[in-house]
Amino acid sequence: MDPKQQNALTAIGVLTAWLSEPGGGNFAADQIHDLIAEGGDEAVADLLGGLVSVAGHLLVKTARATGRSEQEVLQDLAQKYVS
C-alpha cells in the first residue's frame, strides 16, 4: 500500500475513534499517544499528513455537495471557531 494511503487510513482510524465517544473522548487521544509511542516524530508527521489529506477530501466533497467553493467552506468553518 502507498504510504499516503496508509497515512490516510490511520487518520480515518483516529477520526473513527473520535466519533465513538461524545465530544471526541479519550479513545482518539489514546490512539494518538500509542502512535507517537510506537513511531515517534515520524508517526506524528505521517498522522498529520493523513489528517490533512482526509480533511482536503472532505473539503472538496462538502464544496461540491453545497455548490460553494472550497474557500467559502473553509471561511464558514473558521467562523464557527472564531465566534
C-alpha positions as CSV (number, residue, x, y, z in Angstrom):
1,M,0.0,0.0,0.0
2,D,1.2,3.5,-0.8
3,P,2.4,5.4,2.3
4,K,0.0,8.3,1.7
5,Q,-2.9,5.8,1.5
6,Q,-1.7,4.2,4.8
7,N,-1.4,7.6,6.5
8,A,-5.0,8.5,5.4
9,L,-6.3,5.2,6.7
10,T,-4.5,5.8,10.0
11,A,-6.1,9.2,10.2
12,I,-9.5,7.7,9.4
13,G,-9.0,5.3,12.3
14,V,-8.3,8.2,14.6
15,L,-11.4,10.0,13.4
16,T,-13.4,6.9,13.9
17,A,-12.2,6.6,17.4
18,W,-13.1,10.3,17.9
19,L,-16.6,9.6,16.7
20,S,-17.0,6.6,19.1
21,E,-17.2,8.9,22.2
22,P,-19.2,12.0,22.8
23,G,-17.1,15.1,22.4
24,G,-14.2,13.2,20.8
25,G,-13.4,11.4,24.0
26,N,-10.2,9.8,25.3
27,F,-10.1,6.9,22.8
28,A,-8.8,9.1,20.0
29,A,-6.2,10.7,22.3
30,D,-5.1,7.2,23.4
31,Q,-4.7,6.1,19.8
32,I,-2.6,9.2,19.0
33,H,-0.4,8.6,22.1
34,D,0.1,5.0,21.0
35,L,1.1,6.1,17.5
36,I,3.6,8.5,19.0
37,A,5.0,5.9,21.4
38,E,5.4,3.4,18.6
39,G,6.7,5.7,15.8
40,G,7.9,9.0,17.4
41,D,8.2,12.1,15.3
42,E,7.8,10.2,12.0
43,A,4.4,8.8,13.2
44,V,3.3,12.4,14.1
45,A,4.3,13.7,10.7
46,D,2.5,10.7,9.0
47,L,-0.6,11.2,11.0
48,L,-0.7,14.9,10.3
49,G,-0.2,14.3,6.6
50,G,-3.1,11.7,6.7
51,L,-5.4,14.1,8.6
52,V,-4.6,16.9,6.1
53,S,-5.4,14.6,3.2
54,V,-8.7,13.4,4.7
55,A,-9.7,17.0,5.5
56,G,-8.9,18.1,2.0
57,H,-11.0,15.3,0.5
58,L,-13.9,16.2,2.9
59,L,-13.5,19.9,2.0
60,V,-13.8,19.2,-1.7
61,K,-16.7,16.8,-1.2
62,T,-18.5,19.4,1.0
63,A,-17.9,22.2,-1.5
64,R,-19.3,20.0,-4.4
65,A,-22.3,18.9,-2.3
66,T,-23.2,22.5,-1.3
67,G,-22.3,24.3,-4.5
68,R,-19.9,26.5,-2.7
69,S,-16.2,27.0,-3.2
70,E,-13.7,25.3,-1.0
71,Q,-12.6,28.7,0.2
72,E,-16.2,29.6,1.2
73,V,-16.5,26.3,3.1
74,L,-13.2,27.0,5.0
75,Q,-14.3,30.5,5.8
76,D,-17.6,29.2,7.2
77,L,-15.7,26.7,9.3
78,A,-13.3,29.3,10.6
79,Q,-16.3,31.5,11.7
80,K,-17.5,28.6,13.9
81,Y,-14.3,28.7,15.8
82,V,-13.9,32.4,16.0
83,S,-17.5,33.1,17.2
